Amino acid sequence: MWMLWKKIRISQVQVHTSSSVIVCNHDLQKIKKDINDIEERLKNIIDILA
C-alpha cells in the first residue's frame, strides 16, 4: 500500500512540476515578446527623433 501511495504521489508531483514548467515557459515567451515589442517601439522613436 505504501509503495502504491508513493508511486501515485510521485506521479502527482511530476505532473504538477511539468505543468509549472509549461506555465513558466509560456510566461517567459510572453515576456520575451513584450520586450521585443518595446525594443521595436524604441527603435521607431529613435528613428523619428534622429
Buried (B, 14 or more C-beta within 10 A) or exposed (E): EEEEEEEEEEEEEEEEEEEEEEEEEEEEEEEEEEEEEEEEEEEEEEEEEE
